[in-house]
Amino acid sequence: MTDFVDGTAFNYEQGQRARKLFAAVVLAALDDAIADDKKYGNGPDQIARWARSRDGREVLSCAGIDPNERVVQGLMTFVEKGVRTSVALSREESERRNAALLAEQAEAA
């Protein structure tokens, strides 16, 4: 019985590691699209083309992301904003966005 539990826990952990690896591939694709957007101006189109491709759908699925059109639009919007993924995931950027949102709400009130 304990062997089964240990094996199940090991398989779950392996699955989580694989999901994180594929999520890193998605983040790298976003960074590439952002770089192309700054250089050539075609970043949103590039990420949309990738996300709709067979490989892109497979990577998104393995990362635990449902590869539907709503996700593609969200990826395109993220690339249009031009904020690198490392910056967007940092605490400082999150605090800055929250402060800007609070200031905007205070002006509206």
C-alpha positions in Angstrom: 0.0 0.0 0.0 2.7 2.5 0.9 4.5 1.7 -2.4 1.4 2.7 -4.3 1.1 5.9 -2.3 4.8 6.7 -2.8 4.5 5.9 -6.5 1.5 8.1 -6.9 3.1 11.0 -5.1 6.2 10.6 -7.2 4.2 10.6 -10.4 2.3 13.7 -9.3 5.5 15.5 -8.5 6.9 14.5 -11.9 3.8 15.9 -13.6 4.1 19.1 -11.7 7.7 19.5 -12.8 6.8 18.8 -16.4 4.0 21.4 -16.2 6.4 24.0 -14.8 8.8 23.2 -17.6 6.2 23.8 -20.3 5.0 27.0 -18.5 8.6 28.2 -18.8 8.4 27.5 -22.6 5.3 29.6 -22.8 7.0 32.5 -20.9 10.0 32.2 -23.3 7.6 32.4 -26.3 6.0 35.5 -24.8 9.4 37.1 -24.3 10.4 36.3 -27.9 7.2 37.8 -29.2 7.7 41.0 -27.1 11.3 41.3 -28.4 10.0 40.9 -32.0 7.3 43.4 -31.3 9.8 46.0 -30.3 12.1 45.1 -33.2 9.7 44.4 -36.1 6.3 45.4 -34.8 4.7 41.9 -35.3 4.8 40.4 -31.8 1.0 39.9 -31.2 0.7 38.3 -34.6 3.6 36.0 -33.9 2.4 34.8 -30.5 -1.1 34.3 -32.0 0.3 32.2 -34.9 2.4 30.2 -32.4 -0.5 29.6 -30.0 -2.8 28.5 -32.8 -0.2 26.1 -34.2 -0.1 22.4 -33.4 3.1 22.8 -31.4 1.8 25.9 -29.6 -1.5 24.2 -28.6 0.5 21.1 -27.4 2.8 23.3 -25.2 -0.1 25.3 -23.8 -2.0 22.1 -22.9 1.1 20.6 -21.3 1.5 23.8 -19.3 -2.0 23.4 -18.0 -3.5 26.2 -20.1 -6.6 25.5 -22.2 -5.5 26.5 -25.8 -8.7 28.4 -26.8 -9.2 31.7 -28.6 -9.7 33.6 -25.3 -6.2 32.5 -24.2 -4.8 33.6 -27.6 -6.3 37.0 -27.2 -4.9 37.3 -23.7 -1.4 36.4 -25.0 -1.7 39.0 -27.7 -2.8 41.6 -25.2 0.1 40.7 -23.0 2.6 41.1 -25.9 1.0 44.4 -26.9 1.7 45.8 -23.4 5.4 45.1 -24.0 6.2 44.2 -20.4 8.8 41.4 -20.2 7.6 38.3 -18.3 10.3 38.6 -15.7 9.3 42.1 -14.9 5.5 41.3 -15.0 6.0 38.5 -12.5 8.1 40.6 -10.1 6.8 42.0 -6.9 7.9 45.6 -7.7 5.9 45.6 -10.9 2.8 44.2 -9.2 3.0 46.9 -6.5 3.5 49.6 -9.1 0.4 48.4 -11.0 -1.7 48.3 -7.8 -0.6 51.8 -6.8 -1.5 53.1 -10.3 -4.8 51.4 -10.1 -5.6 52.9 -6.6 -4.5 56.3 -7.8 -6.8 56.0 -10.9 -9.7 54.9 -8.7 -9.1 57.8 -6.3 -9.2 60.3 -9.2 -12.5 58.8 -10.4 -14.1 59.1 -7.0 
